[in-house]
Amino acid sequence: MNYLLAFVVSLVYIGLKATQQRQVMAAQYLRMPGVSIAMGFCEVFIVANVARTAESTWGLALLAFSIGAGGGFGSMIGTYLHKRTYG
């Protein structure tokens, strides 16, 4: 379950990061703080997960894969949704 949650949180985090980058490019200042705060919560969860898994090399490798895969999908989804919503 730890790895599935890491995947989902990473997906959300990177989706938010892609959204934030597009907001910066479009100068959507009022939307930026909420996205940044949500990103902070995701970062804390990911770092805490890494700290809990640090004793196992295989566990860290699987966690890194989960976070990386979630991030890849999150960047695609975040960019797609923002582009579709705001052009």
C-alpha positions as CSV (number, residue, x, y, z in Angstrom):
1,M,0.0,0.0,0.0
2,N,2.9,2.3,0.7
3,Y,4.1,2.1,-2.9
4,L,0.6,2.7,-4.3
5,L,0.1,5.8,-2.2
6,A,3.6,7.0,-3.2
7,F,2.6,6.5,-6.9
8,V,-0.7,8.4,-6.4
9,V,0.9,11.3,-4.4
10,S,3.7,11.6,-6.9
11,L,1.1,11.7,-9.7
12,V,-0.8,14.4,-8.0
13,Y,2.4,16.3,-7.0
14,I,3.8,16.4,-10.5
15,G,0.4,17.2,-12.0
16,L,0.3,20.2,-9.7
17,K,3.8,21.1,-10.7
18,A,2.9,21.0,-14.4
19,T,-0.2,23.1,-13.6
20,Q,1.9,25.6,-11.6
21,Q,4.4,25.9,-14.5
22,R,1.6,26.6,-16.9
23,Q,0.1,29.1,-14.5
24,V,3.4,30.9,-14.3
25,M,3.6,31.1,-18.1
26,A,0.0,32.5,-18.3
27,A,0.6,34.9,-15.3
28,Q,-2.4,33.4,-13.4
29,Y,-1.1,34.9,-10.0
30,L,-4.2,34.2,-7.9
31,R,-4.2,30.5,-8.7
32,M,-0.5,29.9,-7.7
33,P,-0.6,29.9,-3.9
34,G,-3.2,27.2,-3.6
35,V,-1.3,24.9,-6.0
36,S,1.9,25.6,-4.2
37,I,0.4,24.7,-0.8
38,A,-0.9,21.5,-2.1
39,M,2.5,20.7,-3.6
40,G,4.0,21.2,-0.2
41,F,1.8,18.6,1.4
42,C,2.7,16.1,-1.4
43,E,6.4,16.8,-0.9
44,V,6.2,16.2,2.8
45,F,4.4,12.9,2.3
46,I,7.0,11.7,-0.3
47,V,9.9,12.6,1.9
48,A,8.3,10.9,4.9
49,N,7.8,7.8,2.8
50,V,11.5,7.8,1.7
51,A,12.6,8.1,5.3
52,R,10.4,5.2,6.4
53,T,11.7,3.0,3.6
54,A,15.4,4.0,3.9
55,E,16.4,0.7,5.6
56,S,15.7,-1.5,2.6
57,T,17.6,-1.1,-0.7
58,W,14.9,-3.0,-2.6
59,G,12.2,-1.0,-0.9
60,L,13.9,2.2,-1.9
61,A,14.2,1.0,-5.5
62,L,10.6,0.1,-5.7
63,L,9.6,3.4,-4.0
64,A,11.7,5.3,-6.6
65,F,10.0,3.4,-9.4
66,S,6.6,4.2,-7.9
67,I,7.4,7.9,-7.5
68,G,8.9,8.1,-11.0
69,A,6.0,6.4,-12.7
70,G,3.5,8.5,-10.8
71,G,5.4,11.6,-11.8
72,G,5.5,10.7,-15.4
73,F,1.8,10.1,-15.6
74,G,1.1,13.2,-13.5
75,S,3.1,15.5,-15.8
76,M,1.1,14.3,-18.8
77,I,-2.2,14.5,-17.0
78,G,-1.5,18.0,-15.5
79,T,-0.4,19.4,-18.8
80,Y,-3.3,17.9,-20.7
81,L,-5.9,19.1,-18.2
82,H,-4.5,22.6,-18.0
83,K,-4.2,23.0,-21.7
84,R,-7.7,21.7,-22.3
85,T,-9.1,24.0,-19.6
86,Y,-7.3,27.2,-20.4
87,G,-6.1,26.7,-23.9
